[in-house]
Amino acid sequence: MNRMSLLEHEVYALLSGAGFAVPQHVFWEGEPGDPPGRIQDFLEGLGGDAAGDVVLKIASPDLAHKSDVGGLALSKKSSSSVAAAAKQIWEDIGRRAPDAKRLGILVVEKLVPASGTPAVEALLSFKNDLAFGPVLVFGLGGLLTEWYGQMAPGGTTAILRPGEVKQGLEAAVKKLPALRIFFEGGRASAKAPLALDEIADRLEALSKNLLLSFSPENSFGNPTLEELEINPVLLCADGRWVAADGKARFSERRVARVRRPLEKISHLLAPKSAVVFGASANDTNPGRIILGNLKASETITYGALRAVHPRAATIDGIPCLKSVTELDAPVDLAVVAIPAAGARDAIRDLCAGDLARAIILIPGGFSETGNHDLEDEMKAALAESRNLPSGGPVLVGGNCLGVVSKHAYNTFFLPQYKLPFHDAPGDRLVAVSQSGAYLVSLTSNLDGIVFPRASISYGNQIDLTAADFLEYFEMDPSVRVLAFYVEGFLPLDGARFAAITRRLTAAGRRVLVYKAGRTPLGARAAESHTASLAGDWEVARALLEGAGAVVAVTLDMFEDNTKIFTMLADRLPSGRRLAVLSNAGFECGAVLDRLYELTPAALSLETKARLVACLPAIAHADNPVDATPMADTAAFVAAAAALLRDPGVDALIVSPIPVTPALDDLAPDLSGSHGENIYSAGSLAQELLRLFRETAKPLVVNVDSGRLYDDFVNVLQRGGIPVYRKIDRASRALSALCS
């Protein structure tokens, strides 16, 4: 067979062999004329009312939607009626889709759908995702599949992992009300149309028989089943659950897993010796900035830093080599900051001579610009080096900024007056980003608040991948939070990333992910319901969340999550019961509208009495607490203390609108316009920090006011309290922490 897609009757054969119910059918090959005997035998064998109907469908590998071009018709079960309908379909397709190959006519029993239930038609799809491997998609189907998806994006389909179908389906039904029509009774049908356990078992069996046998890693010599879509799976009046229509697409794609010497990442993070390519002897270029940063490194020993330059003897006091082959011993780290062709030659020399344990490739100009040959040559050099006794070097990049390793070194080619690094908590956090520019933004936004142990920009993944870094840090239990900005996973690297995430989550560690790339899938989406409803981004989100990752859908969420998981790593909540203290009624109402997965804490009578005793008479002394603008610093802090003491409160948001004169929340003013001082004992900032140190519960502050209060925010955050500038961001971050 020269084609890589199956006709519908071939899909039926594949499904039937895997134990899935299909309709009775017969294939009428070639241009229809007088019905051959097997067509007549089929019609007679259907039984039932002789005047009943059958369905005729054009068999063509070129038509995604047959009904749009006249490729589908109903016919009476008589031979003459079937012959006339078949001839009409053949002629209509020839006229309306003249370029489509016509291979024959499929004659199928007309299925009678069940009545009285909206769960008649389901979409069932199997695909080998490039990054995550075999996945299953189940949801609302039929002619309105796309409309359902547009009406409730992400709300009408479940994306499931083979081997965990039942758990995934149960979670999806709880989360997505649209799926409950399949598994719960209601006014339309007192009995659930489908049994979840039974459907889960069928899907598991089908995935075992099909997807795993036709994966890109299969050892049977089979092609890769890229996608098998059944739409609809019909719930019939006789109780059968039948694949009424189907399509399948294969490819010759193969994936071979590559193992890299991940232990050498330690040399990348704390090198004791280094060499730099690309430092200018005359100008301040990226290579020279990197050389200067390495010169100030805390880990590179004196005299163990070199530069490669064809003419200069020294650059900024650092000795130069005319060629890297002049090194008398391998270095821990080589930083290559020269254009693409020269970079390839440098990496060839480093690999062939086994002269570096780790390489950072700074420049781009490789596969991301279409220059695949240069990249392939570097990959070949790395692959050959893996046969050396040392296992060869690991490489991060290209098209990256490299690494900032806390208390070690910095290869970001940015002067520190533009991107300062002030010490802050974060020794148990690593931040790993495919985008160097985003990592710079995150670093700048969190400067003085969070300083990760390692900030790694990994670029094109010529060698080291996102999953490699996750696996390496899995081996270091002191790293508790791993924050990843990912643009794309290499083939099957997403599945590996999810598997490691599952292990980390089970150990009480946290993986935070922002997955870029929520873009339309183009022409393939137009041909496939699966691609339009469960594209790359949706699959990544579903499987990563299923593995326990905290997946952010916006960059604000990712930054908020990184901050709260790092700053409150030692005070994870014991539940989801939230208390809120504000001095503004609008915030009390707004937070109730945006609790996410939190629930309002029910305050004890003792707590309510304490609130009444410390707050103004007009205050609302129940959760959420509106202290009113009349509450001064002492009263406001006393109310916060009362809420933290309540055993029914798991977490607290304190949200003072700071413009009220009753609160002491301004930096001192030398002109004497006010007497507030956030640095003095008794001020709101210092009192909140005192409370924070006295409790083990998560405490978050919201300050929804302008730049005048930036100093107040900074004092709190540098004291360890996460601060947000909108209350719904505070509740969203706390909800992620509680998940």
C-alpha positions in Angstrom: 0.0 0.0 0.0 1.6 3.3 -1.1 -0.8 5.5 0.9 -0.3 6.2 4.6 -4.0 6.6 5.5 -6.7 4.0 5.9 -10.1 3.9 4.2 -13.0 3.6 6.5 -13.5 -0.2 6.1 -9.8 -0.6 6.8 -10.3 1.3 10.0 -13.2 -1.0 10.9 -10.9 -4.0 10.4 -8.3 -2.4 12.6 -10.8 -1.6 15.4 -12.5 -5.0 15.1 -9.2 -6.8 15.5 -8.7 -4.8 18.7 -12.0 -5.9 20.1 -14.0 -2.7 19.3 -17.6 -2.9 17.9 -18.0 -1.8 14.3 -21.1 -1.7 12.1 -21.8 -4.5 9.5 -20.4 -3.4 6.2 -19.1 -4.5 2.8 -16.7 -2.7 0.5 -17.7 -2.4 -3.2 -14.4 -1.8 -4.9 -14.1 0.3 -8.1 -16.7 2.2 -10.0 -20.1 0.8 -9.2 -22.2 -0.9 -11.8 -24.6 -3.9 -11.2 -24.1 -5.0 -7.6 -21.9 -8.1 -7.4 -23.1 -11.1 -5.5 -21.4 -10.3 -2.3 -23.2 -6.9 -2.1 -26.6 -8.7 -2.6 -25.6 -11.3 0.0 -24.7 -8.5 2.5 -28.1 -6.8 1.9 -29.9 -10.0 2.4 -27.9 -10.9 5.5 -28.7 -7.7 7.3 -32.2 -9.1 8.1 -35.0 -7.0 9.5 -37.4 -5.0 7.4 -36.7 -5.4 3.7 -37.6 -1.8 3.2 -35.0 -0.6 5.8 -32.1 1.7 4.9 -28.4 1.3 4.5 -25.7 4.0 4.3 -23.4 4.4 1.3 -20.1 6.2 1.6 -17.5 7.1 -1.0 -14.1 5.4 -0.3 -11.4 8.0 -1.0 -8.1 8.8 0.8 -8.4 12.4 -0.3 -11.7 13.4 1.4 -11.7 14.3 5.0 -15.5 15.2 5.2 -17.5 13.1 2.8 -20.8 14.7 3.4 -19.6 18.1 2.3 -19.1 16.9 -1.3 -22.0 14.5 -1.7 -20.0 11.4 -0.7 -22.7 10.0 1.6 -26.3 8.8 1.0 -29.1 6.7 2.4 -30.6 3.9 0.3 -33.2 1.2 0.7 -31.8 -2.2 1.1 -32.8 -3.4 -2.4 -30.0 -4.1 -4.9 -31.5 -1.6 -7.4 -31.7 1.2 -4.9 -28.2 0.6 -3.7 -26.9 0.5 -7.3 -28.6 3.8 -8.1 -27.4 5.5 -4.9 -23.8 4.3 -5.5 -23.8 5.6 -9.1 -25.1 9.0 -7.9 -22.4 9.3 -5.3 -19.7 8.3 -7.8 -20.8 11.0 -10.3 -21.3 13.7 -7.6 -17.8 13.2 -6.3 -16.4 13.2 -9.8 -18.1 16.6 -10.4 -17.6 18.2 -7.0 -14.2 16.9 -6.1 -12.5 15.9 -9.4 -9.0 15.6 -7.9 -10.1 13.1 -5.3 -9.2 9.5 -5.9 -12.4 7.3 -6.0 -11.6 3.7 -4.9 -15.0 2.3 -4.3 -18.2 2.5 -2.3 -18.7 1.4 1.3 -22.1 0.0 2.1 -22.9 0.0 5.9 -25.8 -1.0 8.0 -27.8 2.0 9.2 -27.3 2.3 13.0 -30.3 3.3 15.1 -29.3 5.7 17.9 -30.6 5.4 21.4 -33.3 7.9 22.2 -33.8 10.1 25.3 -30.2 10.8 25.9 -27.8 13.6 24.8 -24.9 11.1 25.0 -25.7 9.4 21.7 -22.5 10.6 19.9 -19.0 10.6 21.3 -15.6 11.5 19.8 -12.9 8.9 20.5 -9.5 9.5 19.2 -6.0 8.1 19.6 -2.8 9.8 18.6 0.9 9.5 18.9 1.8 13.0 20.1 5.2 14.1 19.0 6.3 15.1 22.5 4.1 12.9 24.7 3.6 9.7 22.7 0.4 7.8 22.9 -2.7 9.7 24.1 -6.4 9.2 24.0 -9.1 11.8 23.5 -12.7 11.3 24.6 -15.5 13.8 24.4 -18.7 15.2 22.8 -18.8 14.1 19.1 -20.8 14.1 16.0 -21.4 16.8 13.4 -21.2 19.5 16.1 -17.9 18.5 17.5 -16.1 21.7 16.5 -19.0 23.8 17.7 -18.9 22.1 21.1 -15.2 22.9 21.3 -15.7 26.6 20.3 -18.6 26.9 22.8 -16.6 25.6 25.7 -12.9 25.6 24.8 -11.2 22.8 26.6 -14.4 21.8 28.3 -15.8 19.1 26.1 -12.9 16.6 25.8 -10.8 14.6 28.1 -7.1 14.0 27.2 -6.0 10.7 28.7 -2.8 8.7 29.2 -2.9 5.0 28.3 -2.4 3.0 31.5 -4.2 5.7 33.5 -7.5 6.0 31.6 -9.8 5.3 34.5 -8.1 7.8 36.8 -7.9 10.4 34.1 -11.5 9.9 33.0 -12.8 10.2 36.6 -10.9 13.4 37.1 -12.1 14.8 33.8 -15.8 14.1 34.7 -15.4 15.9 38.0 -13.8 18.9 36.3 -15.8 19.1 33.0 -19.6 19.2 33.4 -20.1 18.5 29.7 -18.7 15.0 30.1 -21.2 14.1 32.8 -23.9 13.5 30.2 -22.1 10.2 29.4 -21.8 8.8 32.9 -24.5 10.3 35.0 -28.3 10.0 34.9 -30.6 13.1 34.6 -33.9 14.3 33.5 -33.4 13.0 29.9 -32.3 9.6 31.1 -32.6 8.3 34.7 -29.9 5.8 34.0 -26.3 6.7 33.1 -26.0 6.1 29.3 -22.5 4.7 29.7 -20.6 3.0 32.6 -17.3 4.7 33.3 -15.5 1.6 34.4 -16.6 -0.3 31.3 -15.6 2.5 28.9 -12.3 2.9 30.6 -11.6 -0.8 30.2 -12.4 -0.6 26.5 -10.2 2.4 25.9 -7.3 0.8 27.8 -7.7 -2.4 25.7 -7.8 -0.5 22.5 -4.8 1.6 23.4 -2.8 -1.5 24.3 -3.7 -3.2 21.0 -3.2 -0.2 18.8 -1.2 2.7 20.0 1.5 0.8 21.8 2.0 -1.5 18.9 2.2 1.3 16.4 4.3 3.8 18.5 7.3 5.5 17.0 9.4 3.3 19.3 7.8 0.0 18.4 10.1 -2.9 17.8 7.7 -4.8 15.5 8.7 -2.9 12.3 5.2 -1.4 12.2 4.6 2.1 10.9 3.7 4.8 13.4 -0.1 5.3 13.9 -0.1 9.1 14.0 -3.9 9.4 14.5 -7.0 7.2 14.7 -10.2 9.2 15.0 -13.7 7.7 15.5 -16.4 10.3 15.2 -18.9 9.4 16.2 -18.9 6.4 18.4 -22.7 5.8 18.5 -24.7 4.6 21.4 -27.3 2.5 19.6 -30.9 1.6 20.6 -29.9 -2.0 21.0 -27.2 -1.0 23.6 -24.2 -1.4 21.4 -21.4 1.3 21.5 -20.3 1.3 17.9 -17.6 3.1 15.9 -19.8 4.6 13.2 -17.1 6.4 11.3 -13.4 6.4 11.4 -10.1 7.6 9.8 -6.5 6.7 10.5 -3.2 8.2 9.4 0.2 6.4 9.6 3.8 7.6 9.0 7.3 6.1 8.9 8.4 8.3 11.8 10.8 6.7 14.2 12.2 8.0 17.5 15.4 6.7 19.1 16.0 7.8 22.7 19.5 9.2 23.4 21.1 9.1 26.8 23.4 11.9 27.8 26.0 12.0 30.6 23.8 14.1 32.9 26.2 13.9 35.8 28.3 16.4 33.9 25.7 19.1 34.4 27.4 19.6 37.7 30.4 21.0 35.8 28.0 23.3 34.1 26.6 24.7 37.4 29.9 25.0 39.4 32.9 25.0 37.1 36.4 25.2 38.5 38.0 25.9 35.1 36.8 27.5 31.9 37.6 28.7 28.4 35.8 31.3 26.4 35.5 31.6 22.6 34.6 35.0 21.1 35.9 37.6 23.5 37.0 40.7 21.7 40.4 42.2 22.5 39.2 45.7 21.5 35.5 46.0 22.0 32.9 45.1 24.7 31.1 42.3 23.0 29.1 39.4 24.5 32.1 37.2 24.7 34.1 39.8 26.6 31.2 40.4 29.0 31.0 36.6 29.7 34.8 36.5 30.2 34.6 39.3 32.7 31.7 37.6 34.5 33.7 34.4 34.7 36.7 36.2 36.0 34.6 37.3 39.0 33.3 33.7 39.5 33.4 32.3 43.0 34.2 28.7 41.8 36.7 29.1 39.0 40.2 28.8 40.6 42.8 31.4 40.0 44.7 30.7 36.8 42.1 28.3 35.5 40.4 30.7 33.1 41.5 31.1 29.5 40.2 32.8 26.3 40.7 31.6 22.7 41.8 34.4 20.4 44.0 34.2 17.2 46.1 37.3 18.0 45.8 38.6 21.5 48.1 37.4 24.3 45.7 38.5 27.0 42.2 40.0 27.3 41.5 41.9 30.6 44.4 40.1 32.2 43.1 36.6 31.1 45.7 34.6 29.1 44.7 33.7 25.5 45.2 30.6 23.5 45.4 30.7 19.7 43.5 27.4 19.5 41.6 25.4 22.1 43.8 22.4 21.2 46.6 24.2 23.2 44.8 23.4 26.4 47.0 21.1 28.6 44.0 19.5 30.3 40.2 19.4 29.9 38.3 22.3 31.4 35.0 22.0 33.2 33.3 24.6 31.1 33.7 26.0 27.5 31.6 29.0 26.5 31.3 29.4 22.8 30.2 32.9 21.8 31.2 33.0 18.1 29.0 32.9 15.0 27.5 29.6 13.7 30.2 28.2 11.4 33.0 29.0 13.8 31.0 27.6 16.7 30.7 24.3 14.8 34.5 24.1 14.4 35.0 25.0 18.1 32.6 22.2 19.2 34.3 19.7 16.8 37.7 20.5 18.4 36.3 20.3 21.9 34.6 17.0 21.3 37.4 15.4 19.3 40.0 16.3 21.9 37.8 15.6 24.9 38.7 19.1 26.1 35.6 20.1 28.0 33.1 18.5 30.3 30.3 21.0 29.6 29.7 23.5 26.8 27.5 26.5 26.6 26.7 27.5 23.0 25.5 31.1 23.0 24.8 32.0 19.4 21.9 31.0 17.2 21.8 30.6 13.5 21.2 26.8 13.4 18.0 24.8 12.9 15.8 27.7 14.2 16.9 29.7 11.0 16.8 26.7 8.7 20.5 25.9 9.0 20.1 22.2 9.8 23.5 21.1 8.3 25.6 23.0 10.9 23.4 21.7 13.7 23.6 18.1 12.4 27.4 18.4 12.2 27.6 19.5 15.9 25.2 16.7 16.9 27.4 14.2 15.1 30.5 15.5 16.9 28.7 15.1 20.2 27.4 11.7 19.4 31.0 10.5 18.4 32.4 11.9 21.7 29.9 9.8 23.7 32.0 6.8 22.7 35.1 8.3 24.5 35.9 6.8 27.9 34.8 10.0 29.5 31.4 10.0 27.7 32.1 13.3 26.1 30.7 16.7 27.1 27.2 17.9 27.6 26.1 21.0 25.7 23.4 23.6 26.5 22.2 25.8 23.6 22.5 27.1 21.0 20.6 30.3 20.9 20.8 30.8 24.6 22.1 33.0 27.3 23.6 30.2 29.3 23.6 30.0 33.1 23.5 32.1 36.2 24.6 29.8 39.0 24.1 31.4 42.4 27.3 32.1 44.3 29.2 30.6 41.3 29.2 32.4 38.0 27.2 34.2 35.3 27.3 33.8 31.5 24.5 36.2 30.8 26.1 38.7 28.4 24.4 41.6 30.2 26.2 44.1 32.4 25.2 43.9 36.0 24.2 47.5 36.1 21.4 46.5 33.6 20.5 43.2 35.3 21.6 43.2 38.9 21.5 40.1 41.1 20.7 40.9 44.7 20.8 38.1 47.2 17.4 36.7 48.1 15.7 33.4 49.1 15.6 30.7 46.4 18.4 28.2 47.2 15.8 25.4 46.8 14.5 26.8 43.4 15.9 26.3 39.9 14.5 28.3 37.0 14.9 26.7 33.6 13.8 28.5 30.4 14.0 27.8 26.7 13.9 31.5 26.1 16.8 33.5 27.4 14.8 36.8 27.1 12.0 35.4 29.3 14.6 34.3 31.9 16.0 37.8 32.0 12.5 39.2 32.5 11.8 36.8 35.3 15.1 37.5 37.0 14.5 41.3 36.8 11.0 41.1 38.1 12.0 39.0 41.1 15.3 40.7 41.8 15.7 41.0 45.6 12.7 38.8 46.2 13.7 35.4 44.7 17.2 34.4 43.5 17.2 30.8 42.2 20.0 28.5 42.9 20.4 28.1 39.1 18.9 30.1 36.3 19.4 28.1 33.0 18.6 29.2 29.5 18.7 26.1 27.3 17.7 27.4 23.8 17.5 25.0 20.9 18.1 21.8 22.8 20.9 20.7 20.4 22.0 18.4 23.2 20.6 18.9 26.7 16.8 19.1 26.9 14.2 20.3 29.4 13.7 16.7 30.6 17.5 16.3 31.1 17.6 19.2 33.5 14.5 17.9 35.3 16.1 14.5 35.7 19.4 16.0 36.9 17.7 18.0 39.6 15.6 15.1 40.6 18.8 13.6 41.9 19.2 16.6 44.3 16.5 16.4 47.0 17.5 19.9 48.3 15.9 21.4 45.2 12.2 21.6 46.1 10.8 23.8 43.4 11.5 23.5 39.6 10.2 26.2 37.4 10.2 25.6 33.6 9.4 27.9 30.7 9.0 25.5 27.7 8.4 26.5 24.1 8.6 22.9 22.7 9.6 19.4 23.8 11.8 17.3 21.6 10.2 14.0 20.4 8.9 12.0 23.4 10.8 14.3 25.7 7.4 15.5 27.0 6.5 12.0 28.1 9.8 11.7 29.9 9.3 15.1 31.5 5.8 14.0 32.7 7.2 10.8 34.1 9.9 12.6 36.1 7.3 15.2 37.3 5.1 12.4 38.6 8.0 11.0 40.7 8.9 14.5 42.0 5.3 15.3 42.9 5.0 12.0 44.8 8.0 13.0 46.8 6.4 16.3 47.8 8.4 18.5 45.4 6.9 20.9 42.9 7.2 21.3 39.2 5.9 24.6 37.8 5.5 24.9 34.0 4.6 27.6 31.5 4.1 25.9 28.1 4.3 28.4 25.2 2.8 27.8 21.8 -1.0 28.2 22.1 -1.3 28.7 18.3 -3.7 27.3 15.7 -2.6 24.1 14.1 -3.3 25.1 10.6 -4.3 22.8 7.8 -4.1 19.6 9.8 -6.6 21.0 12.3 -9.1 21.5 9.4 -8.9 17.8 8.6 -9.0 16.4 12.1 -11.4 17.0 15.0 -8.6 15.8 17.3 -6.1 18.4 16.2 -8.6 21.2 16.6 -9.7 20.1 20.1 -6.6 18.4 21.4 -3.6 20.0 19.8 0.0 20.2 21.1 -0.7 22.7 23.9 -3.9 21.0 25.2 -2.1 17.6 25.3 0.9 19.1 27.1 -1.3 20.8 29.7 -3.5 17.8 30.3 -0.7 15.3 30.7 1.6 17.6 32.7 -1.2 18.5 35.1 -2.1 14.8 35.3 1.5 14.1 36.4 1.2 16.7 39.1 2.8 19.8 37.5 1.3 23.2 38.2 0.7 24.5 34.7 0.3 28.3 34.3 -1.7 29.6 31.3 -0.3 33.1 31.6 3.1 34.5 32.3 1.7 36.4 35.3 0.5 33.1 36.7 3.8 31.5 36.2 5.7 34.3 37.9 3.1 34.4 40.7 3.5 30.6 41.2 7.2 30.8 41.2 7.2 33.4 43.9 4.7 31.8 46.2 6.1 28.2 45.9 9.6 29.5 46.6 8.8 31.9 49.4 6.3 29.7 51.2 8.1 26.3 50.5 8.2 25.6 54.3 4.6 26.4 55.0 2.4 24.5 52.7 -1.3 24.6 53.8 -3.0 21.7 55.4 -6.2 22.4 53.5 -8.0 24.8 51.2 -9.9 26.9 53.8 -9.1 30.6 53.2 -9.6 33.6 55.4 -9.4 37.1 54.0 -8.8 40.4 55.8 -9.3 43.7 54.0 -10.3 47.2 54.8 -12.3 47.6 51.6 -15.7 46.0 50.9 -15.0 45.7 47.1 -12.0 43.4 47.8 -14.1 41.2 50.1 -16.6 40.7 47.3 -14.0 40.4 44.5 -12.1 37.6 46.3 -15.3 35.5 46.8 -15.8 35.7 43.0 -12.3 34.4 42.4 -11.6 31.7 45.0 -10.5 29.2 42.3 -10.1 25.9 44.2 -10.1 27.5 47.7 -13.1 27.6 50.0 -14.1 30.3 52.5 -13.1 29.3 56.1 -15.9 29.1 58.6 -14.7 31.1 61.6 -15.2 29.9 65.1 -17.3 31.8 67.6 -14.1 32.6 69.6 -12.5 34.1 66.5 -15.6 36.2 65.7 -15.5 37.5 69.3 -11.9 38.5 69.0 -12.7 40.3 65.7 -15.5 42.2 67.3 -13.3 43.2 70.2 -10.5 44.6 68.1 -12.3 46.2 65.1 -14.4 49.3 64.8 -18.1 48.7 65.5 -19.0 49.2 61.8 -16.7 46.4 60.7 -17.9 43.1 59.2 -16.5 40.6 61.7 -16.9 37.4 59.7 -15.0 35.9 56.7 -14.1 37.8 54.6 -13.4 40.4 57.2 -14.0 44.0 56.2 -12.1 46.0 58.8 -13.2 49.3 57.1 -10.8 52.2 56.5 -11.3 53.2 60.2 -9.2 50.3 61.5 -5.8 51.5 62.5 -2.6 49.5 62.3 -3.0 47.9 65.8 -6.6 46.8 65.1 -5.8 45.6 61.6 -2.9 43.4 62.8 -4.9 42.1 65.8 -7.6 41.0 63.4 -5.0 39.2 61.2 -3.6 37.5 64.4 -7.1 36.3 65.3 -7.7 34.8 61.9 -4.3 33.0 62.0 -5.1 31.5 65.4 -8.4 29.9 64.2 -7.9 26.2 63.6 -10.4 26.3 60.8 -8.2 28.7 58.7 -5.6 27.1 56.5 -4.3 30.2 54.8 -4.8 34.0 55.0 -4.8 36.9 52.6 -4.2 40.2 54.2 -5.3 43.0 51.8 -4.9 46.5 53.2 -5.9 49.4 50.9 -2.9 51.5 52.2 -4.2 55.0 51.3 -6.2 55.3 54.6 -4.4 57.5 57.1 -5.2 54.9 59.8 -2.5 52.6 58.6 1.3 53.2 58.9 2.5 52.0 55.5 4.7 54.8 54.0 8.4 55.2 53.9 9.6 58.1 56.0 9.3 61.6 54.4 12.3 63.9 55.2 10.1 66.9 54.4 7.9 66.1 57.4 4.6 65.8 55.5 3.8 62.7 57.6 5.2 60.7 60.5 4.8 57.2 59.1 7.9 54.9 58.9 7.6 51.3 57.5 11.1 50.5 58.9 10.1 51.2 62.5 8.7 48.8 65.1 4.9 49.0 65.3 4.4 50.0 61.6 2.1 47.8 59.5 5.0 46.3 57.6 7.0 45.3 60.6 3.9 44.0 62.5 2.9 41.8 59.5 6.4 40.5 59.3 6.3 39.7 63.0 3.0 37.8 62.5 4.5 36.0 59.5 7.5 34.8 61.6 5.2 33.6 64.4 2.9 31.4 62.3 3.5 28.3 60.2 0.4 29.0 58.0 0.8 30.5 54.5 0.2 34.3 54.7 0.0 36.4 51.5 -0.4 40.2 51.3 -2.2 42.1 48.6 -1.5 45.8 48.0 -3.8 47.2 45.3 -2.4 50.7 45.2 0.1 52.7 43.2 3.9 53.3 43.1 3.8 55.3 46.3 3.5 52.0 48.2 6.3 50.2 46.4 8.6 50.6 49.4 5.9 49.0 51.6 5.7 46.0 49.2 9.5 45.7 49.0 9.9 45.6 52.8 7.3 42.8 53.1 8.7 40.7 50.2 12.3 41.0 51.3 11.1 39.8 54.7 9.7 36.7 53.0 6.0 37.5 52.5 4.7 37.1 48.9 2.9 40.3 47.9 0.5 40.7 44.9 -1.0 43.8 43.5 -4.5 42.4 42.8 -6.5 40.3 45.2 -7.5 37.7 42.6 -3.9 37.1 41.7 -3.2 36.5 45.4 -6.1 34.0 45.7 -5.1 32.3 42.4 -1.5 31.9 43.6 -2.6 30.5 47.0 -5.0 28.1 45.2 -2.1 26.8 43.2 -0.1 26.3 46.5 -3.0 24.4 48.0 -3.5 22.1 45.0 
